Amino acid sequence: MPKTLPDPSRQQRWITFLRNHSEVIAGMDFFVVPTVRFRLLYVWIAIDHGRRRILHFNVTENPSAR
């Protein structure tokens, strides 16, 4: 069966989607930061894209710690 391509005039662009839904989109990231003394800090952060503000963050040396 041949694949039909969607009509480009009806497709929503990615930037349009982001603008339309920015008030309800949140992002999360988890990363490791090495310190000057070669210790590792584990960082978790949640960001509200609509208001461009940090919702929550946490930093720990032990990722299994509460």
Order of alpha helices (4+ residues) and beta strands (2+ residues): alpha-beta-beta-beta
